[in-house]
Amino acid sequence: MKVTPWEVEGIVDYSKLIEEFGMEKFEDLLDEIEKPMRLMRRGIIFGHRDYWRIVEAMKESKEFAVMSGFMPSGLPHFGHKMTMDEIVWHNQKGGKAFVAIADMEAHGVRGLSWKKCFEIGMEYVKAIIALGLNENSVIYFQSANEHVKNLAFELAAEVNWSELKAIYGFESETPLTKIYIPAIQAADILFPQLKEFGGPKPTVVPVGADQDPHIRLTRDLAARASIFSFEEIEGGLRIRSRKGSEFLRELESLNFEKKFYEGHVDVFGEKKRIEEEVRKIELEIGGFAFIPPSSTYHKFITGLTGGKMSSSKPESYISLLDKPEEAEKKVMNALTGGRATAEEQRRLGGEPERCAVFELYNYHLIEEDKELEEIRESCKSGKLLCGKCKKYAASLVVEFLRDLQERMREAESRLDEYEIIFPKHVGNI
């Protein structure tokens, strides 16, 4: 098993990933979430970091954000739809959505022209709007977002080459552009917390497990770039200053019992309120006061031909822009968990856990859990043969694409209803 931001190889053991990456199991929070989305209910979202902040915000109707991005190096497909669905679900639960089109990464790392990045990026924009993103959202191209680029410069001062080399495996031949991209991605993730967009708030970043190094780095940078840090102590919090002990005197105005020491201040009282008040003070004196971003991790969807669904392998995925009849053919040719012959299938049953078609049902096509379980049991018992199953899946895909593509055409006519930061000039280079 190899899982990095640049490649995924082998059979992924998600339990092992939780242990190796130091994530928390998502299932432990499931009962706390009102009407969880299907990806949560079905264990497809398997891990998280600090998602309790988001659960708490939803329960208390407090401000929070959801942020993720898409690199326009290939057309949006069902793998990207998974992240889009997560953004839209949190958006509908009250979170302000921030959607990045990572054209700087596509141009700098993949070598696509700015014009191509824009053209493909617009398909992602229309797709997520068609999937239900509301107008109270911010959509932007990285190259056009001055806030992100300025913040990336600030964050870059907090990380060194040795750390990036250890995280990403960069070598002496690695182009500087690629080395700088992690700073841009960190800025994307922390962008919703800038004062111009409401200031610090719990922010969840839904991603695949391969993107966790970005999350870990950003959580570290959020702390390093802020003035104050927090440690739990009995009855309160210990506050330190990362930018110099002279800033600790700014905490004298706190209306809590407190004790000042040479390198820290111990503040006693309700921890949540103390943290909120300290962050307010930091903002007043010009700091960022970032809250470490939360994250959720979903499993990879299997490509139609086996392995991970990938934009670089058109036969492995169904694009959201595929003609319905083309998508139908892809489904009918997909790898299944069926047996070699119909007789063997009836006798031994199929293996839905190894079937790309069943994954389409599970991840995307069937909302009701009861219907999904009926298909699973019919497959395992041998009652449902692969041909009939594929035809049903293909019909659902055709119906979905026709509806989605119609809504994408409608979305194009109402882009002005959304806050979208477009590149001012789209060059041909």
Secondary structure by P-SEA (a helix, b strand, c coil): cccccccccccccaaaaaaaacccccccccccccccccccccccccccccaaaaaaaaaacccccccccccccccccaaaaaaaaaaaaaaaabbbbbbbcaaaaaaacccccaaaaaaaaaaaaaaaaaacccccbbbbbccccaaaaaaaaaaaaaccaaaaaaaccccccccccccaaaaaaaaaaacccccccccccbbbbbbcccaaaaaaaaaaaaaaaccbbbbbcccbbbbbbccccccccccccccccccccccbbbbbccaaaaaaaaaaaaaaacccccccccbbbbcccccccccccccccccccccccccaaaaaaaaaaccccccccaaaaaaccccccccaaaaaaaccccccaaaaaaaaaaaaaccccaaaaaaaaaaaaaaaaaaaaaaaaaaaacccccccccccccccc
